[in-house]
């Protein structure tokens, strides 16, 4: 059983090692493309996250009259993301970096900021004027 656990750990570490190979400089700076007298180089942000976990302890018995047996387990998971952020444009006259704007992130940030402002304005108005209990005569 110990050998099986060691093999499982080794396989998980190999998987994590494969994920680390993605975060290289050539993943950040793409292959240069030549168009006329311009050379364009894509630039990206590469991020990866991963984790491992292992545990050991008694497992419950399948039937109430049987004793519990030992158990162990483990797991691994991860995420790799690549997001384009700029293009380097090289010409005989100059070299420029053109930023790529992520409109989805910009719109989301705007909505969050608007919600935040509405919350604080309403809270401030309640603090200034208080909550008035207006009773209507009927």
Rosetta constraint file for C-alpha pairs under 8 A:
AtomPair CA 1 CA 5 HARMONIC 6.40 0.50
AtomPair CA 2 CA 6 HARMONIC 6.25 0.50
AtomPair CA 3 CA 7 HARMONIC 6.18 0.50
AtomPair CA 4 CA 8 HARMONIC 6.25 0.50
AtomPair CA 5 CA 9 HARMONIC 6.18 0.50
AtomPair CA 6 CA 10 HARMONIC 6.11 0.50
AtomPair CA 7 CA 11 HARMONIC 6.20 0.50
AtomPair CA 8 CA 12 HARMONIC 6.27 0.50
AtomPair CA 9 CA 13 HARMONIC 6.19 0.50
AtomPair CA 10 CA 14 HARMONIC 6.20 0.50
AtomPair CA 11 CA 15 HARMONIC 6.32 0.50
AtomPair CA 12 CA 16 HARMONIC 6.34 0.50
AtomPair CA 12 CA 52 HARMONIC 7.86 0.50
AtomPair CA 12 CA 75 HARMONIC 7.76 0.50
AtomPair CA 12 CA 76 HARMONIC 6.44 0.50
AtomPair CA 13 CA 17 HARMONIC 6.07 0.50
AtomPair CA 14 CA 18 HARMONIC 6.22 0.50
AtomPair CA 15 CA 19 HARMONIC 6.47 0.50
AtomPair CA 16 CA 20 HARMONIC 6.44 0.50
AtomPair CA 16 CA 50 HARMONIC 7.12 0.50
AtomPair CA 16 CA 78 HARMONIC 7.84 0.50
AtomPair CA 17 CA 21 HARMONIC 6.69 0.50
AtomPair CA 18 CA 22 HARMONIC 7.34 0.50
AtomPair CA 19 CA 23 HARMONIC 7.66 0.50
AtomPair CA 19 CA 48 HARMONIC 7.52 0.50
AtomPair CA 19 CA 80 HARMONIC 7.30 0.50
AtomPair CA 20 CA 48 HARMONIC 7.55 0.50
AtomPair CA 22 CA 27 HARMONIC 6.66 0.50
AtomPair CA 22 CA 80 HARMONIC 7.88 0.50
AtomPair CA 23 CA 27 HARMONIC 6.30 0.50
AtomPair CA 23 CA 28 HARMONIC 7.65 0.50
AtomPair CA 23 CA 46 HARMONIC 6.11 0.50
AtomPair CA 23 CA 47 HARMONIC 7.00 0.50
AtomPair CA 23 CA 48 HARMONIC 7.36 0.50
AtomPair CA 24 CA 28 HARMONIC 6.79 0.50
AtomPair CA 25 CA 29 HARMONIC 6.10 0.50
AtomPair CA 26 CA 30 HARMONIC 5.85 0.50
AtomPair CA 26 CA 31 HARMONIC 7.58 0.50
AtomPair CA 27 CA 44 HARMONIC 7.38 0.50
AtomPair CA 27 CA 46 HARMONIC 7.12 0.50
AtomPair CA 28 CA 42 HARMONIC 7.99 0.50
AtomPair CA 28 CA 43 HARMONIC 5.52 0.50
AtomPair CA 28 CA 44 HARMONIC 4.75 0.50
AtomPair CA 28 CA 45 HARMONIC 6.00 0.50
AtomPair CA 28 CA 46 HARMONIC 6.27 0.50
AtomPair CA 29 CA 41 HARMONIC 6.69 0.50
AtomPair CA 29 CA 42 HARMONIC 5.84 0.50
AtomPair CA 29 CA 43 HARMONIC 4.74 0.50
AtomPair CA 29 CA 44 HARMONIC 6.53 0.50
AtomPair CA 30 CA 41 HARMONIC 5.97 0.50
AtomPair CA 30 CA 42 HARMONIC 5.02 0.50
AtomPair CA 30 CA 43 HARMONIC 6.24 0.50
AtomPair CA 30 CA 44 HARMONIC 7.84 0.50
AtomPair CA 31 CA 41 HARMONIC 6.37 0.50
AtomPair CA 31 CA 42 HARMONIC 7.24 0.50
AtomPair CA 32 CA 39 HARMONIC 6.41 0.50
AtomPair CA 32 CA 40 HARMONIC 5.55 0.50
AtomPair CA 32 CA 41 HARMONIC 4.55 0.50
AtomPair CA 32 CA 42 HARMONIC 7.26 0.50
AtomPair CA 33 CA 39 HARMONIC 5.63 0.50
AtomPair CA 33 CA 40 HARMONIC 5.14 0.50
AtomPair CA 33 CA 41 HARMONIC 6.46 0.50
AtomPair CA 34 CA 38 HARMONIC 5.83 0.50
AtomPair CA 34 CA 39 HARMONIC 4.46 0.50
AtomPair CA 34 CA 40 HARMONIC 6.31 0.50
AtomPair CA 35 CA 39 HARMONIC 6.25 0.50
AtomPair CA 35 CA 40 HARMONIC 7.68 0.50
AtomPair CA 37 CA 91 HARMONIC 6.09 0.50
AtomPair CA 37 CA 92 HARMONIC 7.17 0.50
AtomPair CA 38 CA 89 HARMONIC 6.62 0.50
AtomPair CA 38 CA 90 HARMONIC 5.58 0.50
AtomPair CA 38 CA 91 HARMONIC 4.81 0.50
AtomPair CA 38 CA 92 HARMONIC 7.74 0.50
AtomPair CA 39 CA 88 HARMONIC 7.97 0.50
AtomPair CA 39 CA 89 HARMONIC 5.83 0.50
AtomPair CA 39 CA 90 HARMONIC 5.02 0.50
AtomPair CA 39 CA 91 HARMONIC 6.60 0.50
AtomPair CA 40 CA 87 HARMONIC 6.46 0.50
AtomPair CA 40 CA 88 HARMONIC 5.63 0.50
AtomPair CA 40 CA 89 HARMONIC 4.79 0.50
AtomPair CA 40 CA 90 HARMONIC 6.42 0.50
AtomPair CA 41 CA 87 HARMONIC 5.57 0.50
AtomPair CA 41 CA 88 HARMONIC 4.97 0.50
AtomPair CA 41 CA 89 HARMONIC 6.65 0.50
AtomPair CA 42 CA 84 HARMONIC 7.29 0.50
AtomPair CA 42 CA 86 HARMONIC 6.20 0.50
AtomPair CA 42 CA 87 HARMONIC 4.55 0.50
AtomPair CA 42 CA 88 HARMONIC 6.38 0.50
AtomPair CA 43 CA 84 HARMONIC 5.96 0.50
AtomPair CA 43 CA 85 HARMONIC 5.90 0.50
AtomPair CA 43 CA 86 HARMONIC 5.07 0.50
AtomPair CA 43 CA 87 HARMONIC 5.69 0.50
AtomPair CA 43 CA 88 HARMONIC 7.28 0.50
AtomPair CA 44 CA 82 HARMONIC 6.36 0.50
AtomPair CA 44 CA 83 HARMONIC 5.29 0.50
AtomPair CA 44 CA 84 HARMONIC 4.07 0.50
AtomPair CA 44 CA 85 HARMONIC 5.14 0.50
AtomPair CA 44 CA 86 HARMONIC 6.81 0.50
AtomPair CA 45 CA 82 HARMONIC 5.67 0.50
AtomPair CA 45 CA 83 HARMONIC 5.25 0.50
AtomPair CA 45 CA 84 HARMONIC 6.33 0.50
AtomPair CA 45 CA 85 HARMONIC 6.65 0.50
AtomPair CA 46 CA 80 HARMONIC 7.35 0.50
AtomPair CA 46 CA 81 HARMONIC 5.80 0.50
AtomPair CA 46 CA 82 HARMONIC 4.53 0.50
AtomPair CA 46 CA 83 HARMONIC 6.62 0.50
AtomPair CA 47 CA 80 HARMONIC 5.80 0.50
AtomPair CA 47 CA 81 HARMONIC 5.43 0.50
AtomPair CA 47 CA 82 HARMONIC 6.62 0.50
AtomPair CA 48 CA 78 HARMONIC 7.24 0.50
AtomPair CA 48 CA 79 HARMONIC 5.52 0.50
AtomPair CA 48 CA 80 HARMONIC 4.27 0.50
AtomPair CA 48 CA 81 HARMONIC 6.36 0.50
AtomPair CA 49 CA 78 HARMONIC 5.36 0.50
AtomPair CA 49 CA 79 HARMONIC 5.27 0.50
AtomPair CA 49 CA 80 HARMONIC 6.56 0.50
AtomPair CA 50 CA 76 HARMONIC 7.36 0.50
AtomPair CA 50 CA 77 HARMONIC 5.59 0.50
AtomPair CA 50 CA 78 HARMONIC 3.88 0.50
AtomPair CA 50 CA 79 HARMONIC 6.33 0.50
AtomPair CA 51 CA 76 HARMONIC 5.67 0.50
AtomPair CA 51 CA 77 HARMONIC 5.70 0.50
AtomPair CA 51 CA 78 HARMONIC 6.37 0.50
AtomPair CA 52 CA 74 HARMONIC 7.49 0.50
AtomPair CA 52 CA 75 HARMONIC 5.86 0.50
AtomPair CA 52 CA 76 HARMONIC 4.42 0.50
AtomPair CA 52 CA 77 HARMONIC 6.80 0.50
AtomPair CA 53 CA 74 HARMONIC 5.38 0.50
AtomPair CA 53 CA 75 HARMONIC 5.39 0.50
AtomPair CA 53 CA 76 HARMONIC 6.39 0.50
AtomPair CA 54 CA 72 HARMONIC 7.56 0.50
AtomPair CA 54 CA 73 HARMONIC 5.72 0.50
AtomPair CA 54 CA 74 HARMONIC 4.01 0.50
AtomPair CA 54 CA 75 HARMONIC 6.51 0.50
AtomPair CA 55 CA 72 HARMONIC 5.52 0.50
AtomPair CA 55 CA 73 HARMONIC 5.35 0.50
AtomPair CA 55 CA 74 HARMONIC 6.09 0.50
AtomPair CA 56 CA 70 HARMONIC 7.59 0.50
AtomPair CA 56 CA 71 HARMONIC 5.72 0.50
AtomPair CA 56 CA 72 HARMONIC 4.05 0.50
AtomPair CA 56 CA 73 HARMONIC 6.41 0.50
AtomPair CA 57 CA 70 HARMONIC 5.79 0.50
AtomPair CA 57 CA 71 HARMONIC 5.36 0.50
AtomPair CA 57 CA 72 HARMONIC 6.18 0.50
AtomPair CA 58 CA 68 HARMONIC 6.34 0.50
AtomPair CA 58 CA 69 HARMONIC 5.69 0.50
AtomPair CA 58 CA 70 HARMONIC 4.30 0.50
AtomPair CA 58 CA 71 HARMONIC 5.42 0.50
AtomPair CA 59 CA 68 HARMONIC 5.80 0.50
AtomPair CA 59 CA 69 HARMONIC 5.58 0.50
AtomPair CA 59 CA 70 HARMONIC 5.60 0.50
AtomPair CA 59 CA 71 HARMONIC 5.31 0.50
AtomPair CA 60 CA 68 HARMONIC 5.09 0.50
AtomPair CA 60 CA 69 HARMONIC 6.99 0.50
AtomPair CA 61 CA 66 HARMONIC 5.84 0.50
AtomPair CA 61 CA 67 HARMONIC 5.83 0.50
AtomPair CA 61 CA 68 HARMONIC 4.41 0.50
AtomPair CA 61 CA 69 HARMONIC 6.73 0.50
AtomPair CA 62 CA 66 HARMONIC 7.13 0.50
AtomPair CA 84 CA 100 HARMONIC 7.04 0.50
AtomPair CA 85 CA 99 HARMONIC 6.01 0.50
AtomPair CA 85 CA 100 HARMONIC 5.02 0.50
AtomPair CA 85 CA 101 HARMONIC 7.27 0.50
AtomPair CA 86 CA 97 HARMONIC 6.57 0.50
AtomPair CA 86 CA 98 HARMONIC 5.44 0.50
AtomPair CA 86 CA 99 HARMONIC 4.29 0.50
AtomPair CA 86 CA 100 HARMONIC 4.97 0.50
AtomPair CA 87 CA 97 HARMONIC 5.77 0.50
AtomPair CA 87 CA 98 HARMONIC 5.23 0.50
AtomPair CA 87 CA 99 HARMONIC 6.56 0.50
AtomPair CA 87 CA 100 HARMONIC 7.41 0.50
AtomPair CA 88 CA 95 HARMONIC 7.13 0.50
AtomPair CA 88 CA 96 HARMONIC 5.83 0.50
AtomPair CA 88 CA 97 HARMONIC 4.51 0.50
AtomPair CA 88 CA 98 HARMONIC 6.34 0.50
AtomPair CA 89 CA 95 HARMONIC 5.68 0.50
AtomPair CA 89 CA 96 HARMONIC 5.19 0.50
AtomPair CA 89 CA 97 HARMONIC 6.17 0.50
AtomPair CA 89 CA 98 HARMONIC 7.40 0.50
AtomPair CA 90 CA 94 HARMONIC 6.22 0.50
AtomPair CA 90 CA 95 HARMONIC 4.44 0.50
AtomPair CA 90 CA 96 HARMONIC 6.53 0.50
AtomPair CA 91 CA 95 HARMONIC 6.12 0.50
AtomPair CA 102 CA 106 HARMONIC 6.35 0.50
AtomPair CA 103 CA 107 HARMONIC 5.99 0.50
AtomPair CA 104 CA 108 HARMONIC 6.17 0.50
AtomPair CA 105 CA 109 HARMONIC 6.06 0.50
AtomPair CA 106 CA 110 HARMONIC 6.23 0.50
AtomPair CA 107 CA 111 HARMONIC 6.32 0.50
AtomPair CA 108 CA 112 HARMONIC 6.27 0.50
AtomPair CA 109 CA 113 HARMONIC 6.16 0.50
AtomPair CA 110 CA 114 HARMONIC 6.17 0.50
AtomPair CA 111 CA 115 HARMONIC 6.18 0.50
AtomPair CA 112 CA 116 HARMONIC 6.11 0.50
AtomPair CA 113 CA 117 HARMONIC 6.19 0.50
AtomPair CA 114 CA 118 HARMONIC 6.18 0.50
AtomPair CA 115 CA 119 HARMONIC 6.16 0.50
AtomPair CA 116 CA 120 HARMONIC 6.41 0.50
AtomPair CA 117 CA 121 HARMONIC 6.02 0.50
AtomPair CA 118 CA 122 HARMONIC 6.05 0.50
AtomPair CA 119 CA 123 HARMONIC 6.18 0.50
AtomPair CA 120 CA 124 HARMONIC 6.00 0.50
AtomPair CA 121 CA 125 HARMONIC 6.14 0.50
AtomPair CA 122 CA 126 HARMONIC 6.20 0.50
AtomPair CA 123 CA 127 HARMONIC 6.25 0.50
AtomPair CA 124 CA 128 HARMONIC 6.19 0.50
AtomPair CA 125 CA 129 HARMONIC 5.92 0.50
AtomPair CA 125 CA 130 HARMONIC 7.42 0.50
AtomPair CA 126 CA 130 HARMONIC 4.69 0.50
AtomPair CA 126 CA 131 HARMONIC 6.08 0.50
